[in-house]
């Protein structure tokens, strides 16, 4: 992004099970997202291992594939407990095929990124990048080509981690959040504008939403020319319900439409108790009307 001149469809929103996982299995230990015990060290967030959001992808008015945003489990990276989160998109129109995968390892305690892998296949273009982050040294290193450089923040966030971080913000209507936490300095500042509220009906149900415009200094999905919009559920979960962006070289805007919600179980004991209480009052998590 800026320095990493990303051509990937998901230059910010972005990893996972449908592609690139052979590259991604580099964490020190792996715990699947099933029956993980509560962890008082974990930040109080509404998401957790096992959360899986499935989307239909459209280019213009045409169906063009599927996407998933998931927290696959808990790993450790150099002794640090992390969520392993992913976004994948598979599909395309005619010869314009896409098979993109982005994986993030971010800390369960403060959501800081420790590792980020981007594996994209678009048309005839392929790119694989593996970043390791060292906040204590304010450095990033690329394992795939031995490059390195200064981190843009001592609390770095990669593309995928940023999505989850935005879900923890108050997202007050009319407010603009400006932060310099993207791991590449040239990608900062990242600007999050809360432009209003709305309602959106998808295959997963009808949701009241908070509408957000993100801007990051990149030529990707949330670049200044992409005119992107994200619609998060207007409840404590802040589930991404809908995404729209104009993508260069694609015939029309790209959009994601929520089809399925599989809720995970938060790690923080208080967050877990609140999630279980909410579900007991609304079987299956339900879509707020």
N, C-alpha and C positions, 0 to 999 in steps of 0.2 A: 504494500500500500504505500503510496508515495515512493518510499525507497523500494519496497516490494511492489513493483508495478503489476498488480494482480490483474490477470485477464479472467479469473474465475467468475462464474455467475454469482457466487456467494462471497464477495470480497469482504463483507463484514458479518453478515448473518451466517453463520456457517458451521459434519464429520461423521463417520460412523460405520454402521454395519453393512451397508450396501456396497461399499467400495473402500479400498485402501486399508482394511483392517490388518492385513498381513504386515504392513509397515508400522502399524500403530501399537503392536504388542511389545512395547519396550519398557513398560513400567516395572517396578521392582516386585510388587505383589499385586494380585488381582482378587477382588471379592465381587461376585455377581450381585446384581441388584435384587436379591431375594432374601427376606428375613434378616436384614442387617440390624444389629442392635442399635439402640439410641446412643448418641455420643454427645455428652455435654460440652465438648470442645467446639462443636459445629455452630456456625452462625445461625441465627434465627431467620430462616427463609421458608417459603411455602412449598418449594420444590424439593425433590429428593430422588434417590436411586429408584429406578423402575418407572419414572415418568416417561411417557412416550406420546408424542403428538404427531399425528399422521395428517398429511395435507395432499390435496389434489393440486396439481400445477397447471396453470394455463398460460399460454402465450397469446395475447389478444383474447379472442373468444374461444380459442381452441384448446381442448384438453391436451396436455403435453407431458404427462408423467406424474410421478409421486415424489414426495419429500417427507423426511422424518426429522424431528428434533427430539433427542433422547438423552437421558442420563443412564448410562449403561451399567455403572457400578462404581465401586470405590477402589482406587489404586493408591500406591505410595510412589512418590517421585523423590528420590534422594532423601528418604525418611519423612517426607511431608505427606499427610493424608489428603487425597484429592478426589474430587468428582471426575469421572471420565465421561465427558459429554460429547455429543456428536450432532452434526447436521449433514444429511445426505440429500441429493436430488438426482433422480434418474429419469430420463425421458428425452423429449425433443420433438421437433416437427420436421418431417421429411429427412433430409440429410443432416439437419442440425441436431445431432445427438449430444446429450450431456450425461456424464456420469461423474458427479463431483462428490467428494467426501472431505469433511473437515473434522478434526478431533481436537478437543481441548482437555487438558488436565489442569483444573484450577482448585485452589485450596479450600477445604471444607470450612476453614475457620474465618478467613478474610477474603475469599474469592479471588485471590491473586493467582495469576497464571504461572505455571511452572513448565509447561510443555505445550506445543501446538504443532499439529501436522496437517498439511494441506495437500490433497491428492486429487487433481482435477483432470478430466478428460472431456474436452469440448471440441467438436468437429475434428480437425486434424491436430489440435493443440493438446499437449500433455505437459503437466508440471507437477513435480513432487518436491515439497519443502518440509523440512523437519527442524523446528526451532526448539532450543532449550533456553530457559530464562534463569538468570542468576541475579535476583534482586539485591542480594547482599553486595554484589560487585557492580551493580547497575550495568550489566552486560547481557546480550543475547548471543547465542552461537547457533550456527546451522550445522547440523550433523551430516547433511547430505553433500555439502561442498566446502566445509571448513571455513566459511565466512563467519565474521563476528562483528559486533557493533554495540554502541551504547543503547541502553534501554531508555525509552522516553519517559519512564516513571519508575520510582522505587516500589510502586504498587501496580505492576503491569497487568494489563488485560489484553487478551487476544480477541479475535473476531467472535468466537463462540461465547467465551466468558463474558463479553460485553452484553450479549443478549440476556444472560441470566442476571448480570449486575443491574441492567435497566429495570428488570422485574422487581428489584428491591427498592427502587426509588419511589417517593410519594406520588410522582406524576400528577402534580396539581395543575388544573386547567389554566392555560395562559402562561405558564412558567417555562422558562428556558434554562436547561441544565447544561453548563459548559464545564468540561473536564479534560484534563491532559493526562489520561491514564492509558492511552493506546501504547502498545509496546514499542512501536517505531516512532521516534520523535517527530518525523515529518508527517505522521498521521494526525497529530494533535494541533489544535484542540478538537475534541469530538463535541458536537452540539446536539442536544436532544430538545426539540421544541414540542410542547404539549399543545396541540392546536384545537382540541375540542373533544366532545363526546358524541357517540352515535349508537347505532344498533345494527347488528349484522346477523343474518341468518345463514347458517351453513349446514352441512350434513350432520355435524355434531350437535346442532341445536341453535337456538336463538340467544345471542349474547348482547348485553349492553357493553359498550366498548369505550376505551380511552384511545384517542387517535394521536399518534406521535410521528413527527418528522425527524429522522436522524440525519446528520450531516457529518461525514468524515472526509478528511483530505485524501481521497483515493479516487481511482478511476473505476471502481467497482460498483456493487449494488447500491451502496449508500453514498456514492460520490455526489458532488454538488450538482451534476447534471442529471442524476437519476430520478430526482423528484420522488423519492421513496416515501411510503407511508406504512406504518405499522399500527395495527389495531389490537390492543391488549384487552382482555376481559376486565370489566370494571368491577372487580372484586379482589379479595386478598390474594388470589392465585396469580393474577396477571398473566394468564395464558395468552400466547400469541394466537389470535383468531384469524387474522388476515394480513397479508403483506402484498404490497404492490410497488414495482419499480420499473422504470424505463431502462432497458438494457441495450447498449450499442450492438449492432449486427443481428438483433433479433427482430422479427416482424411484429412489432407491437409490444405492449408492456408485459412484463412477467408478473404473475400473481400466484399466491399460495392461499388455499381455502381449506380451513380446518375440517377434517373428516372424522377423526377419532381422537378421543382423549382417554389416555390410560394414566391415571394419577399414580405418582410414586409415594414413598413414605419419607417425610423429612427426617433428618438425623437428629436435630436438636430436640431434646425431650419435650420442651414446651410447644415447639412447632408441631411435633408429632401428635401431641395430645389435642391441639387445636384442629389439626387436619382430621383426626379420627372423630372428634366431636362434630365437625362440619358434615362429614360423610354420614354419620348416624342420623343427622337431621335431613339429609338429602341423599338417599341411596344412589350409589354410583357416582357421586360427585355432582351430577346434574349440571345443566347449563343455566346460569341465572337469567331470568327473564326481566 
